[in-house]
Amino acid sequence: MWFYDTTVYQIYPLGLCGAPAQNDGQTVPRIRRLEGWAQHIAALGCGAVLLNPVFQSDAHGYDTRDYTTLDCRLGTNEDLAAVCKAFHEAGLRVLLDGVFNHVGRGFWAFEDVRRNREASPYKDWFHIDFGGNTDKNDGFWYEGWEGHNDLVKLNLRNPAVVEHIFSAIRGWVEQFGIDGLRLDVAYCLDLDFLRQLRRFTDTLKPEFALLGEVVHGDYNRWMNDEMCHSVTNYECYKGLYSSFNSMNMFEIGHSLARQFGPEPWTLYKGRHPYSFVDNHDVTRIASILTNPAHLPLVYGVMFGMPGVPSIYYGSEWGMQGNKTPGTDAPLRPEVETPQQGALYEAIAAMAKARASSEALRYGSYRNVVLTNKQIIFERRTDAERVLVAVNADAEPWTAHFDAGCGQAQELLTDTLHDFGGGSTLPPYSVQFWKMER
């Protein structure tokens, strides 16, 4: 499937394009700014763009008012269609953020309930008790997402709600040619709804991808042949940065072995979770790492490990941003034009290496060497064997182990090396070695 082969570039359009924090009702084609990003993203080695919420909303996009209309702060549907066309012409597939667990208080059907109460034909679209109340003082209680009453939970067991959502998705494919969806808070979605959604989207276009946002639990509950193709790998997200900050490569090595290793009890062997070092909800990797020299190395582990790697806009040139209570601005900033630099070039080389290697995309996983400051792991298919080697130390380090070959090709530099019984890794380095079999 194309999604398993790609690298995803994530954009939060309301932030990048500089939209006001609250919907001001003014139609401004800010989203057209993204047309100028297409070549930057393609040159980075990404094959898909994930756009976080773009449809009409109260504020941050996850409080939807209308699933069929682009948020006026970003422009019109014609503007979004032009952006998607630019991405497709650059060889990039497009995923939109599907926010189906809840809507905003400004959602048209909820506004009808507020006006008409029990007489509203949409009262069963939500989980409502007309004998109660909330802090919004509507004169009735309704379920909000995790206690947030700005986010009104939809009743996904109501066939009319499901049909409304499916009709919107069909429209997104017809108008914008989208190739998949990120499912916001997929861990909250009704599992029967997820099964219906997968069956429906399988009919829309070949290999339509479903990526679920999942934080905790057994990812197989949502990532399987009936539901999502992939889910967010938060377990390894934490292991990626904390292994470097604590100088304890055992953490990420053991997490990867638990998820993908050769043992029969391995959790996600043959699956392709979504890998990330940061996103729109967490502190940026350049701000959370205590040693800036580790920045390209954490990307090296991410591109080498099983899963679908992703890049969050701005992080490819080392943008910083701390998660701050009460505001999303540091994580979702406005950016006029993209930048490049040494980190961009390093990530591009890693993306190119992964795209050229069957083992890095589909191979098995096995830890070869683990120390506090170094990790070497193997990715293998019947046709190819690759070693990913990381030295997080400030000093050179010589790996002594039986590599099982005499010569190897360094995929990041396209050079040949007599590997022999091991290799000396430079300080703060990551290497991908394609081994002779």
N, C-alpha and C positions, 0 to 999 in steps of 0.2 A: 504493500500500500504506500502511496506517495507520502503520507504523513510520517511514516516510520523512516523514510529516507531523508527528510528535510531538516533544516534548521529554521526555527521560527523567530521572527522579529516582532516584539510586542510594543504597541503604541497605545497610550492613553490620550485619545484625540482632544478631549475637552481641555486637558492640561497642555499638551504640546502646542496646540493651536491658540492658546491664550484666551479661552472663553471665560466670561464672567462666572463666578462661583455659583450664583443663583440665576435661574432662567429669567432674563429680562424681557423676553418676548420679541427681541429685535433679530431679524434675519440677516446674518452676516456670513458670507461664504468662507469662513476661516479654514474649513477642512481642505480647501484647494491647496493649502500650503503643503500637504502631504504628497502632492504630485512631484514636487521637487526632491523628495526623499527616495523615490523608487530606485534610482541608479545607485545611490549610496547603500541601500539595503541589499540590492543584488550583488554589488561588488564585495560586500562583506561575506558573501557566501550563503546568505539566507535564501530559502526557497518559498517562504510563506510569510505573510504579515497577519498578525492578530490585532484587530482593533477592539479595544475595550469600548464600553457602551457609547453608541452614537445616536440613539433614537431619543425623541422628545422626552424630556424628564424635568423634574422639579429643580434638581441641583447637580448632583455628581454623576448622574447617568444610571445609577442602579436603582433610582426611584422613578421608573418609567411612567410617562403619561400616555404615550401612544407608540405602539410597536411598528406602525406603518410609515411614520414620518421622521425624517432626520431632525435632530435637535436644531431649532432655529439658530442657536448660537454658532452652529457649524455650517449652516447653509440650508440647501434644499436637497431633495432626493436626486435631482440632476447633478448636483455637485458631488455627492457621494458616488454616483455612477461614474463620473469622470475620473475620480480618484481610483476606484476599483479597476477601471479600464487601464489607467496608467500603470498600476501594479501588475495587472495581467500581461500587458505589453512588455514589461520588464522581466517576465518569466516568474512572477511571484503569484502564488495562490493567496486567497483572502479568506480569513476566518473572522466572523463577527462574534461579539459577546452576547450570548443568549441569556437574558435575565428573566427566568421563568418562575422562580420560586415566589417572587413578590413584585409589587409595583409601588409607585409613589402615591401619596394621597391625592395628587392631581390626576391620577389615571381616570379616564372618562367614565368607566363603569362604577368606580368607587364614588366619584362625585355624584352620580345618579342615586346611589344608595344614601348618601348624606342628605340629598334633597328629599327623597321619597320614602326612605326607611323601608318598612315592610312591604310597601307597594312597588318597590323597585324590582324590575325583572332580573336584575343582576345581583340580588341579595345573596344568592347561592354561589356566586363566583368567589366568595370569600368565606372566612370562618367567623361568623357574627353571632353575638348574643344581644338582642335588643333590650334585654333586661339589665345590662351592665353599662360600664363606661370606661374610658381610658383617660390618660392625662391630656388628650386632645379635646376632651369634653364634647364629643359629637352626640352624646345621649345614647350611645350603644358601645358595646365592647367588640373589638375585633382582634384577631391574632396578628401580631407583627413579627417580623423576622428577628429571632433571638432577643425579643423584648424591645426592639426599636420600632416605635409606632409610626415613624415616618415611612416605614417599609411594610406595606400591607400584604400579608401572605395570601396567595391565590389558592383556590380549591382545585387542585389538579386532578381530582376525581370527578369533576363536573365535565361531562362531554362537551358542553358549549365552550368552556374555557380552553380545553384541549384543541378544539377545532379552531378557535380564534388564534391561538399560538401557531398552530400548523399552517393556517392561512397566511399569517405574517411571514413565516419562514419561506413558504413557497414564493411569496412576493419578493423576498430578499434574493432568492436564486434567480428569479425572472428579471428583476430590475438591475441587480448588481453582480450577478454571476458568482456568488460566494461559493466557496469550496468546503466550508465546514463551520462549526460553532464551538466556542468555549462556553461551557455551561456553568454559569455562576452558581456558587454554593451547591454543587451537585450532590454533596453529602446530605442536603436537606430535601432533595427532590423525591417525590413518591417513586418507588422503584417500578411500579407498573407504568407510570408515566414515562419513565426512562426507556422501558421496553417498547412502548408505543412510539416514542420519538425515534428510536433507532430503526424500527420497521418503516416508519414514514420517510425518514431522510435517506434510507437506502434506495427509495424509489425516485428521489429527486435528481440525482446524477451519480455516476460511478464514483465510488470511493469517497463519498461525502464523509468528512471526518467529524467525530464528536470527542471533544476534550473536556473532561470534567474537573472542576475545582474540588479537590478532596484534601483534607488536612490530616486527619487521624484515621486509625482503623485499618482493616484489611482491604487494600485497594481492589482486590479481586471482587469485592461486593459490587463495585461500580464499573470496573474495567474487565469486560468479558465480551463474549461474542454476541450477547443480546443487548448490551448497553453501550458504554463508552469504549472507544478504541484506545484511549489513553486517559490518565489522570495525573494531576500535579503531584510530584514526588517531594512532599514537604519533609519527610524523614531524612532524605539525603541532602535537601537544601540546608538543613541545620548542620548536618555532619560535614558538609563542604567547608563552610566558613569556620566552624568551631575546631575542626581538625587542625587548621592552620593557626588559629589564634592560640590554641593550647599546645601547639607542637605535639600533636598526638594523632598521627596518621592511622593508628589502630581504629579510631572511631569511624572514619569514613570507610576504611577497608572492611571492617566487620559489618557495617550497614550494607555495603554492596554485596558482600558474600551472603549475608542473610537474605537479600532480595533476589540475587541472580546466580549465586555460586553453584558448584557442581553437585552438592548434596541433594538427596531426593526430597527433602523438606523445604527446599528453596521456594520462596513465596511467588516470585513473578518471572520465573524463567520463561522465555519466549514472549513476554509482554514488553511493551514499550512505554513506560511512564514518561511524563513530561518533566525534563530536568531544567533547573533554573538556579542562578545564584542570587537573583533579586527580581522583584516585580513591583507592581503599583501599590502593594499592600505592606511591604517590608523595607527596612533600611537598605539603602543601596550598598552593594558589595564594597565599593571604594571607601565607604564610611564605616563599615563594620569590621573590615580587616585591620588588625593592629599593625601589620607590616606591609607597606605598599608594594614591596618587592614580590609579595605573594599573589598580587592581582592576576597576572597572566597564568600563574600556576593553578589557581582555583578553576579558571576556565579550561585549563588542560585536563584536569580530572573530569570536569563535566563533559567535555567533548569525547573523552576516552571511555567513559562508563556507559553501560547500556541505557537506552532511553532516547528521547527526542530533545536535543538541546535547544535552548532559547536565549535570546538577547533582549534585554529591556532598553528601550530607547535612551540614549545618552550614556549608558554604562559602558558602551564599547569605546568611549574615549575617557573613561574614568570619572564621569560625573558623580558628585557626592550628593547625599540627601538622607537625613535622619528622619525616622518615623516620629512625628510629634503629635501628642494627643490634641485633638480638636481641630487639626488642619491636615489636609492632604497635600498642600502646596509643595513641601520639600520633596515629596516622592513623585509628584506629577507636574513638573515645572513646564513653563512655556519655553520652547526652543525655536528660534527663527530658522536656522540652517544647521545641518549636521556637521560634525567635525570628524577628523581622522587623526592619525598619529600612530605611535609605536604599538599601543594596545590594540587598536583597530587592525593593524597589519598582522599582529600575532593571532588574533581571533580569526581573521580571514584565512590564515594558513591552516588553523585547526579545522575550520569548517570545510576547507578544500580537502584536507586529508581524510576527514570522515566521509565526505561524499565519494571519495575514490576507493574507499575500503569497505568491502563486504563485511569483514570481521568487526570493524568499529560500529557498523550499523546493526548487524544481526548476530554477531558472534557470542559464544558462551563467555562466562566470566570466571576467572580464577586468580586469587592472590598469589603472587610469586615471592615477593619480598615485602615485609612490613617492619619498619622501625618507627620510632617516634617522629623522625624528620624525613623519612623517605617512604615511598610506596611504589612498587612495581606490580602491575597486574596484566594478565593475559586476556586477550579477546581472540576467539578462534572459531572458524568454520571449517568445513571439510576442505575448502579451497585455499584458506589463508589464515595466517597467524600473526597477530600484532601484539607487541609489548608496549605498554604505556608506563613510562618511568618519570617520577617526579622527585626532585631533591629540593626540599624546602629550607635547607640549611644554607648559611652564609659561606660555608666551606665546601670544596669539592668532595665528592663521596664516590668511592669505588664499590660497585656491586659485585659480589662474588657469588655466583650461582651457575648452574649448568643451563645455559640458554638453549642447548640442543641444536646449535647451528654454528657455522663459521662466518657467515656474512649476513648483514642486514641492511635494509634501505631505510634511511631516516625520512619519514613521510613529510615532515614539516620543512625540510630543506632539500629533499630529493638527492641526498648523498648516500654513497655506499660506505659501509664500515665493517671492518673485521671484528666481529663481536667476540668470538672465542668464548671464554668462560665468564664474560661479564663486560662491564663498561664503566668508565669513570664519568660521573655526571657532574657538570659544572655547578657552581653555586646558583641557587634560585633558578632551576631549569626544569623544563618539561620536554620530553622526547617521545615520539611515536615511532617504534621500530617495527618494520615489516620483516619478519624473519624468514630465512630459507626453511623450507619444510623437507 
